[in-house]
Amino acid sequence: MHYSPSHLKLVYADSMIYAAKKAKRNDLIGASYLSKGIEYYAQKKHTDALDNYLSADAYISKTNDQYLILMVKYSIEQLKNYVGYYQEEISLVIVCIGY
């Protein structure tokens, strides 16, 4: 997905989500939603990015994968920083720094 042409990145992200759901693994599903959110963020589609980050969080929070858990928090933090929600961002930064 990351090395594909821009017009195909979200198509590949949807394929990743589909395959991850077939595997029935929360870590893979969450990571797939996270990747899709990161691509939306790169396209400056912040609402879509947040929706995917929250979907990722719903799956990843069911795992013990600290890296993925913090990666979702960091991604949400970056989005809140970009749109100017600094007070909400601070608590996420503190969690990430602790890791």
Backbone as a ProteinNet text record, in pm:
[ID]
protein_1_A
[PRIMARY]
MHYSPSHLKLVYADSMIYAAKKAKRNDLIGASYLSKGIEYYAQKKHTDALDNYLSADAYISKTNDQYLILMVKYSIEQLKNYVGYYQEEISLVIVCIGY
[TERTIARY]
81.7	0	86.6	188.8	268.2	348.4	377.8	458.7	376.8	246.9	160.2	128.9	78.2	37.7	-71.9	-74.3	-167.4	-312.4	-353.5	-493.4	-531.5	-433.1	-462.4	-441.9	-385.6	-351.3	-472.2	-582.7	-700.8	-765.7	-752.6	-803.3	-726.2	-593.8	-511.6	-539.2	-563	-595.3	-723.9	-824.1	-949	-924.3	-835.9	-801.5	-731.3	-646.1	-578.8	-680.3	-776.8	-880.2	-961	-997.2	-1074.7	-997.9	-871	-789.5	-770	-749	-729.2	-855.3	-971.3	-1097.1	-1118.7	-1076.3	-1086.5	-996.6	-882.8	-790.1	-841.1	-936.7	-997.2	-892.3	-799.3	-696.2	-707.9	-737.3	-757.1	-635.5	-515.6	-395.9	-383.8	-412.9	-404.5	-515.2	-635.3	-746.8	-717	-673.3	-641.1	-528.4	-423.3	-310.7	-354.2	-447.6	-497.4	-576.1	-662.4	-736.3	-640.2	-537.7	-438.7	-369.2	-329.8	-265.1	-357.8	-483.7	-578.9	-595.1	-599.5	-608.4	-487.2	-371.4	-248.1	-252.6	-305	-316.2	-417	-529.7	-626	-563	-486.5	-418.9	-323.8	-251.2	-158.2	-233.2	-357.6	-439.4	-515.8	-490.5	-555.3	-706.4	-749.7	-890	-901.5	-904	-888.8	-1005.8	-1126.2	-1241.1	-1231.5	-1196.6	-1181	-1064.1	-957.7	-843	-884.1	-954.8	-997.3	-1090.6	-1183.3	-1273.4	-1195.1	-1092.7	-1012.8	-923.8	-871.6	-792.9	-879.1	-1002	-1091.4	-1129.9	-1148.7	-1173.5	-1051.7	-933.7	-810.6	-800.4	-830.7	-823.4	-918.8	-1036.7	-1134.7	-1081.3	-1008	-952.1	-821.5	-733.9	-602.6	-612.4	-710.5	-725.4	-759.8	-799.1	-828.4	-704.6	-590.6	-465.6	-372.4	-258.8	-155.2	-35.9	-53.7	54.3	73.4	166.6	189.4	233.4	310.4	354.1	233.8	143	25.1	-66.4	-83.9	-169.3	-117.2	12.2	70.3	78.7	92	93.5	-40.7	-149.7	-282.5	-294.1	-252.6	-259.7	-176.1	-57.7	29.7	-34.4	-97.4	-162.1	-277.8	-355.8	-465.3	-409.2	-300.4	-235.3	-188.6	-127.8	-80.4	-196.4	-306.6	-424.1	-479.3	-489	-540.8	-447.8	-318.9	-223.1	-243.4	-261.4	-276.8	-400.8	-511.5	-635.4	-647.8	-551.4	-548.1	-615.2	-642.3	-700.9	-587.4	-518.3	-396.3	-420.8	-528.4	-555.6	-579.7	-651.8	-677.2	-550.1	-466.7	-343	-244.7	-239.5	-139.3	-146.7	-267.4	-278.4	-226.5	-246.1	-196.2	-44.2	10.3	155.2	220.6	161.5	217.7	220.8	115.1	111.6	220.1	234.6	333.5	475.5	500.8	634.1	673	575.8	601	648.2	607.9	647	791.2
-118.6	0	125.7	128.5	250	287.1	190.1	217.5	218.4	213.8	212	355	370	504.3	561	691.4	759.1	718.4	703.5	672.5	529.3	445.7	307.9	280.1	374	348.1	309.8	379.7	347.9	217.7	185	55.8	-57.4	-44.5	-145.3	-149.7	-35.4	-31.6	-108.6	-90.2	-166.2	-316.2	-353.5	-494.9	-549.7	-467.8	-509.3	-535.2	-445.8	-460.8	-587.2	-610.5	-729.2	-856.5	-862.8	-981.7	-1000.1	-890.9	-899	-949.4	-905.3	-952.1	-1100.3	-1146.8	-1290.1	-1370.6	-1312.3	-1379.2	-1375.5	-1288.1	-1274	-1244.6	-1154.2	-1114.2	-965.2	-932.2	-791.8	-705.3	-760.2	-680.2	-644.9	-740.8	-713.9	-619.6	-638.8	-551.2	-408.1	-394.9	-262.1	-196	-272.1	-216.2	-173.6	-247.7	-212.1	-81.6	-68.5	58.1	173	146.6	249.8	295.4	201.6	236.6	319.5	281.9	357.7	498.6	510.4	641.6	727.5	666.6	740.5	793.6	714.4	761.6	875.7	863.8	974.6	1101	1085.7	1201.2	1265.6	1183	1234.4	1311.3	1269.9	1338.4	1457.4	1485.9	1595.4	1577.1	1453.3	1419.1	1378.1	1478.1	1455.3	1382.1	1406.7	1336.1	1187	1155.1	1014.3	951	1026.3	974.5	941.1	1032.2	1008.1	887.9	875.2	760	629.4	624.5	502.7	481.4	588.6	574.4	517.8	564	514.5	369.2	331.6	190.5	106.7	157.5	87	68.7	174.2	168.5	64.2	52	-45.2	-187.9	-217.6	-351.9	-368.8	-270.3	-282	-283.5	-214.9	-213.1	-351.1	-443.6	-580.9	-669.5	-611.9	-687.6	-643	-708.7	-669.2	-606.5	-568.6	-513.6	-365.5	-338.7	-202.2	-107.9	-159.5	-74.7	-24.1	-113.9	-72.9	17	-15.8	66.9	210.1	224.7	359	425	345.6	403.1	467.4	404.1	463.9	592.5	588.6	708.9	821	786.6	886.3	945.6	860.9	909.4	1003.8	968.4	1056.3	1186.4	1175.8	1295.4	1388.1	1333	1414.4	1487.1	1417.2	1478.4	1591.4	1567.9	1672.3	1792.6	1768.3	1878	1957.5	1889.6	1956.5	2045.5	1997.2	2076	2173.2	2170.7	2270.3	2232.1	2104.6	2059.7	2025.4	2128.7	2109.3	2048.1	2084	2028.1	1878.3	1833.3	1690.7	1617.7	1686.3	1627.4	1599.6	1686.4	1676.3	1542.4	1495.5	1369.7	1251.9	1257.4	1151.2	1156.8	1276.5	1291.1	1232.7	1259.4	1208.4	1056.5	993.2	847.1	794.9	857.5	813	834.3	945.6	973.8	869.6	826.3	726.8	593.5	565.4	440.1	446.8
0	0	0	83.3	100.8	-23.6	-108.9	-227.2	-355.8	-343	-461	-504.7	-626.5	-672.3	-582.2	-569.7	-478.1	-499.7	-623.7	-650.5	-611	-577.3	-537.8	-389.2	-316.9	-177.2	-91.8	-106.3	-26.1	-70.6	-197.1	-246.3	-179.5	-174.4	-108.7	41.9	100.7	244.1	271.4	185.4	201.6	186	94.5	77.1	200.7	261.9	385.2	495.6	508.9	611.7	585.8	460.9	425	461	421.7	450.9	601.1	672.7	817.7	887.2	840.6	899.6	872.9	756.6	726.9	820.5	857.4	949.2	1093.5	1120.1	1253.1	1361.2	1327.2	1422.9	1448.6	1573.9	1610.9	1582	1601	1574.5	1426.7	1338.7	1195.5	1149	1202.1	1164.9	1209.5	1333.5	1385.4	1309	1278.6	1203.7	1063.7	1005.3	872	875.8	976.3	990.6	1019.1	1097.1	1127.1	999.3	914.8	787.9	699.9	696.6	616.3	673.3	805.2	868.8	838.9	839	808.9	665.6	574.1	436	424.8	493.1	491.9	550.6	656.9	717.4	616.1	542.1	440.9	332.2	305.9	206	265.8	392	465.5	477.3	482.9	505.8	652.3	738.5	881.6	945.8	900.8	957.5	926.2	802.8	764.3	838.8	856.9	931.7	1074.7	1139.8	1277.5	1285.9	1192.7	1192.1	1187	1104.2	1092.4	1213.7	1271.2	1394.1	1506.5	1516.2	1621.1	1596.4	1470.9	1439.1	1476	1442.9	1477.6	1628.6	1701.6	1847.7	1905.1	1846.1	1895	1884.6	1779.5	1763.5	1841.2	1831.1	1893.6	2045.5	2101.1	2247.4	2302.8	2216.9	2259.3	2256.8	2222.4	2215.3	2327.8	2334.8	2430.8	2359.9	2236.1	2156.1	2190.7	2280.4	2327.8	2217	2122.1	2011.6	1932.4	1893.5	1816.7	1898.7	2025	2111.6	2115.2	2132.3	2138.7	2001	1897	1763.1	1729.8	1772.4	1751	1831.9	1958.1	2041.1	1980.5	1932	1870.7	1745.2	1664.5	1542.3	1574.7	1675.2	1717.6	1772.1	1846.7	1903.4	1792.6	1688.5	1576.6	1508.1	1492.7	1430	1516.3	1647.4	1737.3	1739.3	1731.4	1724.5	1596	1487.4	1357.7	1354.2	1412.7	1407.9	1524.7	1617.4	1723.3	1853.4	1875.2	2002.6	2099.9	2143.9	2221.9	2358.9	2426	2558.9	2551.2	2449.6	2431.9	2391	2318.9	2270.6	2383.9	2482.2	2589.3	2661.8	2695.1	2767.9	2683.2	2553.7	2467.4	2455	2450.3	2443.9	2568.5	2683.2	2809.2	2810.4	2761.9	2755.2	2662	2546.6	2449.6	2500.5	2567	2619.7	2724.3	2804	2907.1	2849.9	2728.3	2665	2620.3
[MASK]
+++++++++++++++++++++++++++++++++++++++++++++++++++++++++++++++++++++++++++++++++++++++++++++++++++

